[in-house]
């Protein structure tokens, strides 16, 4: 009798940990800023920074009437506050190289929302290779990243793409005012994980992608025919499903990033919620059968557009995009393996319980309900869940 209550407690804790995965993955949309560093006509550092209004609102309270929406009338009077806040958190050469905000704040609608576009001049020569200490949203959002492109003398992207983490080691910018290249190299530390790290980061904070992966593997671990010792029989179907999903999202991630095919986020985001709901429903009342792998591939096509946002906004030359795309996709796959491995380890003890089918239906019902709330939020533009 002592063993049964203990197993029940362990089962409850494991299921709670599993269901918490997507909530731990992200509390909001991915937070990215886009930076373009170049050289002005006087040979000095010039900088463009695109920052999401939703991120600025969290620290500057731009929504004056508290209606949950930001208007140009609320943003325009705060131009000096916005430009000053960003400049104070982009320190070049430990503050010795000062940024000067140029007038003319504009807004740009990107795949994941509206961004403030800021331009800065500086009093430091580009040839001095200033070191950038990036600190945007360091104290308010640990998931934030800055994506940096350095420009050559013709204003075209050149050199390696860099991912900037708030509080990380300063990044030295080697800029050329003439025909040379412009690159970003670390001032003191080894290279950052770059776009591999960004791919890993984006799937791990993507609650909808995480929840979809968990839904895929639930029946393979907790299905009614589960028996102790049959993990080898279940491994290959799991590998097949994950591979099918990978093929699907890799195709559309590439097409979207290279701007061969474009689907608006207002279409993709609700469809991602639908894929989760359908997969959860299939777990409870199976209707896909042998077509489940095909469905995983088809659903992956939809999720791939969701992954592509950060790469689309960089507007890179094809050769640079190809390298960034490869790194990013490898990072996504690594993150996917982490999610599948962690969820499988948490679920495996439950499959030995007599009521493993109940856990399967409970977990799937929870995922389906979350997906339906996301669908309503994305269709009707309101916020209920904190992610």
C-alpha positions as CSV (number, residue, x, y, z in Angstrom):
1,X,0.0,0.0,0.0
2,X,2.9,2.3,0.7
3,X,4.1,2.0,-2.8
4,X,0.8,2.9,-4.5
5,X,0.4,6.4,-3.0
6,X,4.1,7.1,-3.6
7,X,3.7,6.2,-7.3
8,X,0.5,8.3,-7.5
9,X,2.4,11.3,-6.1
10,X,5.2,10.8,-8.5
11,X,2.8,10.6,-11.4
12,X,1.0,13.8,-10.4
13,X,4.3,15.6,-10.1
14,X,5.5,14.3,-13.4
15,X,2.4,15.4,-15.2
16,X,2.5,18.8,-13.6
17,X,6.1,19.2,-14.7
18,X,5.2,18.2,-18.2
19,X,2.2,20.6,-18.5
20,X,4.5,23.4,-17.1
21,X,6.9,23.0,-20.0
22,X,5.3,25.4,-22.4
23,X,4.6,28.0,-19.6
24,X,8.2,27.8,-18.6
25,X,9.3,28.2,-22.2
26,X,7.9,31.7,-22.7
27,X,5.8,34.3,-21.0
28,X,5.3,36.3,-24.2
29,X,6.3,36.7,-27.8
30,X,10.0,36.4,-28.5
31,X,11.7,39.7,-27.8
32,X,14.2,40.8,-30.5
33,X,15.8,44.1,-31.5
34,X,17.5,44.6,-34.8
35,X,20.7,46.7,-35.1
36,X,22.5,47.9,-38.2
37,X,25.9,49.4,-37.7
38,X,27.6,51.3,-40.5
39,X,29.8,54.3,-41.3
40,X,28.6,57.8,-42.1
41,X,30.0,60.3,-44.6
42,X,32.5,61.6,-42.0
43,X,33.9,58.1,-41.2
44,X,32.1,57.9,-37.9
45,X,29.9,55.1,-36.5
46,X,26.2,55.3,-37.5
47,X,23.6,53.0,-36.0
48,X,20.0,52.1,-36.7
49,X,18.0,50.3,-34.0
50,X,14.6,48.7,-34.4
51,X,12.9,48.0,-31.1
52,X,9.4,46.4,-30.6
53,X,6.9,48.9,-29.2
54,X,5.5,46.2,-26.9
55,X,8.9,45.8,-25.3
56,X,9.4,49.6,-24.9
57,X,5.9,49.8,-23.3
58,X,6.9,47.5,-20.5
59,X,9.7,49.9,-19.4
60,X,8.4,53.3,-20.5
61,X,4.6,52.9,-20.1
62,X,3.8,54.3,-23.5
63,X,0.1,53.3,-23.4
64,X,-1.1,56.6,-21.9
65,X,-4.8,55.7,-21.9
66,X,-4.2,52.1,-20.8
67,X,-6.4,50.6,-23.5
68,X,-3.9,47.9,-24.4
69,X,-3.1,49.4,-27.8
70,X,-0.4,51.9,-28.8
71,X,-1.2,54.7,-31.2
72,X,1.1,57.1,-33.0
73,X,-0.3,59.9,-30.8
74,X,1.0,58.1,-27.8
75,X,4.4,57.1,-29.2
76,X,5.3,60.3,-31.1
77,X,5.4,62.6,-28.0
78,X,7.7,60.1,-26.2
79,X,10.4,60.1,-29.0
80,X,13.0,61.6,-26.7
81,X,12.3,59.2,-23.9
82,X,12.5,56.2,-26.3
83,X,15.7,57.3,-28.0
84,X,17.3,58.2,-24.7
85,X,16.4,54.9,-23.1
86,X,17.8,52.9,-26.0
87,X,21.0,55.0,-26.2
88,X,21.7,54.7,-22.5
89,X,21.8,50.9,-22.9
90,X,24.0,50.8,-25.9
91,X,27.4,51.7,-24.5
92,X,30.4,52.0,-26.9
93,X,33.9,51.9,-25.5
94,X,32.5,51.9,-21.9
95,X,30.7,55.2,-22.5
96,X,33.6,57.1,-24.1
97,X,31.9,56.9,-27.5
98,X,28.6,58.8,-27.2
99,X,25.5,58.2,-29.3
100,X,23.4,61.1,-30.5
101,X,19.8,60.5,-31.5
102,X,18.8,61.8,-34.9
103,X,15.3,63.3,-35.2
104,X,12.6,61.5,-37.1
105,X,11.3,58.5,-35.2
106,X,9.4,56.2,-37.6
107,X,7.4,53.0,-37.1
108,X,7.8,49.7,-39.0
109,X,5.4,46.8,-39.0
110,X,7.3,43.5,-38.9
111,X,6.1,40.0,-38.7
112,X,5.7,40.0,-35.0
113,X,4.4,43.5,-34.4
114,X,5.2,47.2,-34.7
115,X,8.7,48.5,-34.1
116,X,10.2,51.9,-33.4
117,X,13.0,52.7,-35.8
118,X,15.7,54.9,-34.3
119,X,18.8,56.4,-35.9
120,X,22.0,57.5,-34.1
121,X,25.1,59.3,-35.0
122,X,28.2,59.1,-32.8
123,X,31.4,61.0,-32.0
124,X,33.7,58.0,-32.4
125,X,35.6,57.1,-35.6
126,X,34.6,53.9,-37.2
127,X,38.2,53.0,-37.7
128,X,38.8,52.8,-33.9
129,X,36.7,49.6,-33.8
130,X,34.5,50.6,-30.9
131,X,33.3,47.8,-28.5
132,X,29.5,47.6,-27.9
133,X,28.2,46.6,-24.5
134,X,24.5,45.6,-25.1
135,X,22.1,46.2,-22.3
136,X,18.6,46.6,-23.7
137,X,16.0,45.1,-21.3
138,X,18.7,43.5,-19.2
139,X,16.7,44.0,-16.0
140,X,13.2,43.2,-17.3
141,X,13.5,40.4,-19.9
142,X,16.1,37.6,-19.7
143,X,14.9,36.2,-23.0
144,X,15.6,39.4,-25.0
145,X,18.2,39.3,-27.8
146,X,19.7,41.9,-30.2
147,X,20.4,40.8,-33.8
148,X,23.2,42.8,-35.3
149,X,24.1,43.3,-38.9
150,X,27.2,45.3,-39.8
151,X,27.2,47.2,-43.1
152,X,30.0,47.8,-45.6
153,X,30.8,51.2,-47.3
154,X,27.9,50.6,-49.8
155,X,25.4,50.1,-47.0
156,X,25.1,46.3,-47.7
157,X,25.2,43.6,-45.0
158,X,28.8,42.2,-44.6
159,X,30.7,40.0,-42.3
160,X,29.3,37.6,-39.7
161,X,25.8,38.1,-38.1
162,X,25.8,38.5,-34.4
163,X,23.4,37.7,-31.6
164,X,23.7,40.1,-28.7
165,X,22.7,39.0,-25.2
166,X,22.1,41.8,-22.6
167,X,25.0,41.9,-20.2
168,X,27.3,39.7,-22.3
169,X,31.0,40.6,-23.1
170,X,31.3,43.7,-25.3
171,X,31.4,43.1,-29.0
172,X,34.1,44.9,-31.0
173,X,32.9,46.3,-34.3
174,X,35.5,46.5,-37.1
175,X,34.0,48.9,-39.6
176,X,35.6,50.1,-42.9
177,X,34.9,53.5,-44.3
178,X,36.2,52.6,-47.7
179,X,35.8,49.4,-49.8
180,X,36.7,47.0,-47.0
181,X,34.5,44.8,-45.0
182,X,32.7,45.4,-41.8
183,X,32.7,42.7,-39.1
184,X,31.7,42.2,-35.6
185,X,34.3,40.4,-33.3
186,X,34.3,39.8,-29.6
187,X,36.4,42.3,-27.6
188,X,37.5,39.9,-24.9
189,X,35.7,36.6,-25.2
190,X,35.3,33.6,-27.6
191,X,32.5,33.9,-30.3
192,X,28.9,33.7,-29.2
193,X,26.7,30.8,-30.4
194,X,25.3,33.1,-33.1
195,X,22.4,31.9,-35.1
196,X,22.6,28.4,-33.8
197,X,22.0,29.8,-30.4
198,X,19.1,31.9,-31.8
199,X,17.4,28.9,-33.2
200,X,17.8,27.0,-29.9
201,X,16.5,30.1,-28.0
202,X,13.5,30.6,-30.2
203,X,12.1,27.1,-30.0
204,X,12.7,26.9,-26.3
205,X,10.8,30.1,-25.6
206,X,8.1,29.2,-28.2
207,X,5.3,27.9,-26.0
208,X,3.1,26.9,-28.9
209,X,5.9,24.9,-30.7
210,X,6.8,23.2,-27.4
211,X,3.2,22.2,-26.7
212,X,2.8,20.8,-30.2
213,X,5.9,18.6,-29.7
214,X,4.6,17.4,-26.4
215,X,1.2,16.5,-28.0
216,X,2.9,14.5,-30.7
217,X,4.7,12.2,-28.3
218,X,2.0,11.8,-25.6
219,X,0.3,8.7,-27.2
220,X,3.6,7.1,-28.0
221,X,4.5,7.1,-24.3
222,X,1.1,6.9,-22.6
223,X,-0.9,5.0,-25.2
224,X,-3.3,2.2,-24.0
225,X,-1.0,-0.5,-25.3
226,X,2.0,0.7,-23.3
227,X,3.9,-2.2,-21.6
228,X,7.0,-2.2,-19.6
229,X,10.1,-2.9,-21.6
230,X,8.6,-1.9,-25.0
231,X,10.5,1.3,-25.4
232,X,12.4,0.1,-28.5
233,X,9.1,-0.5,-30.3
234,X,8.0,3.0,-29.5
235,X,11.3,4.7,-30.3
236,X,11.0,4.4,-34.1
237,X,7.5,5.8,-34.4
238,X,8.6,8.7,-32.3
239,X,11.7,9.3,-34.5
240,X,9.4,9.1,-37.5
241,X,7.0,11.7,-36.2
242,X,9.8,14.1,-35.2
243,X,11.5,13.7,-38.5
244,X,8.3,14.4,-40.4
245,X,7.8,17.5,-38.4
246,X,11.4,18.5,-39.0
247,X,11.1,18.1,-42.7
248,X,8.0,20.1,-42.9
249,X,9.2,23.1,-40.9
250,X,12.6,23.1,-42.5
251,X,11.0,23.5,-45.9
252,X,8.9,26.6,-45.0
253,X,11.6,28.1,-42.8
254,X,13.9,28.1,-45.8
255,X,11.3,29.4,-48.2
256,X,10.1,32.2,-45.9
257,X,13.6,33.3,-44.8
258,X,14.7,33.5,-48.5
259,X,11.5,35.4,-49.3
260,X,10.4,32.8,-51.8
261,X,7.1,32.3,-50.1
262,X,5.4,34.6,-47.6
263,X,2.3,34.1,-45.4
264,X,1.2,36.8,-43.0
265,X,1.6,36.1,-39.3
266,X,-2.2,36.9,-38.8
267,X,-2.8,33.7,-40.8
268,X,0.0,31.5,-39.5
269,X,-0.4,32.2,-35.8
270,X,-4.0,31.0,-35.6
271,X,-3.1,28.0,-37.8
272,X,-0.4,27.0,-35.3
273,X,-3.0,26.9,-32.6
274,X,-5.2,24.8,-34.8
275,X,-2.4,22.2,-35.3
276,X,-2.1,21.8,-31.5
277,X,-5.8,21.5,-31.1
278,X,-6.1,18.8,-33.8
279,X,-3.2,16.8,-32.5
280,X,-4.6,16.9,-29.0
281,X,-8.0,15.8,-30.3
282,X,-6.4,12.9,-32.2
283,X,-4.8,11.8,-28.9
284,X,-8.2,11.6,-27.3
285,X,-10.3,10.3,-30.2
286,X,-7.9,9.1,-32.9
287,X,-8.9,10.0,-36.4
288,X,-5.5,10.3,-38.2
289,X,-4.4,6.7,-37.8
290,X,-1.5,5.9,-40.2
291,X,-1.7,9.5,-41.5
292,X,-0.3,10.9,-38.3
293,X,3.3,11.2,-39.7
294,X,1.9,12.9,-42.8
295,X,-0.1,15.3,-40.6
296,X,3.1,16.0,-38.6
297,X,4.9,17.0,-41.8
298,X,1.9,19.1,-42.9
299,X,1.7,20.8,-39.5
300,X,5.4,21.4,-39.7
301,X,5.0,23.4,-42.8
302,X,2.8,25.8,-40.8
303,X,5.2,26.0,-37.9
304,X,8.1,26.7,-40.2
305,X,6.6,30.1,-41.1
306,X,6.4,30.8,-37.3
307,X,10.2,30.1,-36.9
308,X,11.2,32.4,-39.8
309,X,10.4,35.8,-38.2
310,X,13.9,36.8,-37.0
311,X,15.6,35.8,-40.2
312,X,13.1,37.6,-42.5
313,X,13.6,40.9,-40.8
314,X,17.4,40.9,-41.3
315,X,17.0,41.4,-45.1
316,X,20.3,39.7,-45.8
317,X,22.0,39.0,-49.1
318,X,21.3,35.4,-50.3
319,X,24.8,34.1,-49.4
320,X,24.6,35.5,-45.9
321,X,21.1,34.3,-45.4
322,X,22.1,30.7,-46.4
323,X,24.7,30.5,-43.6
324,X,22.3,32.1,-41.0
325,X,19.5,29.8,-42.1
326,X,21.7,26.7,-41.7
327,X,22.8,27.7,-38.2
328,X,19.3,28.7,-37.1
329,X,17.7,25.5,-38.3
330,X,20.4,23.4,-36.6
331,X,19.6,25.3,-33.4
332,X,15.9,24.7,-33.8
333,X,16.6,20.9,-34.2
334,X,18.8,20.9,-31.1
335,X,16.0,22.6,-29.1
336,X,13.5,20.2,-30.5
337,X,15.5,17.2,-29.3
338,X,15.8,18.8,-25.8
339,X,12.1,19.3,-25.6
340,X,11.3,15.7,-26.8
341,X,14.0,14.2,-24.5
342,X,12.8,16.1,-21.4
343,X,9.1,15.4,-22.0
344,X,9.8,11.7,-22.6
345,X,11.8,11.4,-19.4
346,X,9.1,13.0,-17.4
347,X,6.3,10.9,-18.9
348,X,8.1,7.5,-18.9
349,X,7.3,6.6,-15.3
350,X,3.6,7.3,-15.9
351,X,3.3,4.6,-18.6
352,X,3.7,1.9,-16.0
353,X,0.6,3.1,-14.1
354,X,-2.7,1.3,-14.7
355,X,-4.4,4.6,-15.5
356,X,-1.8,5.8,-18.1
357,X,-4.6,6.3,-20.6
358,X,-6.2,8.8,-18.1
359,X,-3.0,10.8,-18.0
360,X,-2.9,10.8,-21.8
361,X,-6.5,12.1,-22.1
362,X,-5.9,14.7,-19.3
363,X,-2.7,16.1,-20.8
364,X,-4.2,16.2,-24.3
365,X,-7.4,17.9,-23.0
366,X,-5.3,20.5,-21.2
367,X,-3.2,21.1,-24.4
368,X,-6.4,21.4,-26.5
369,X,-7.9,23.9,-24.2
370,X,-4.8,26.1,-24.2
371,X,-4.7,25.9,-28.0
372,X,-8.3,27.0,-28.3
373,X,-7.7,30.0,-26.1
374,X,-4.6,30.9,-28.2
375,X,-6.8,30.5,-31.3
376,X,-9.4,32.9,-29.9
377,X,-6.7,35.4,-28.8
378,X,-5.0,35.4,-32.2
379,X,-8.3,35.7,-34.2
380,X,-9.9,38.4,-32.1
381,X,-6.8,40.3,-30.9
382,X,-7.1,40.0,-27.1
383,X,-4.9,38.6,-24.3
384,X,-6.0,36.1,-21.7
385,X,-3.1,33.7,-21.1
386,X,0.3,35.1,-19.9
387,X,2.1,33.6,-22.9
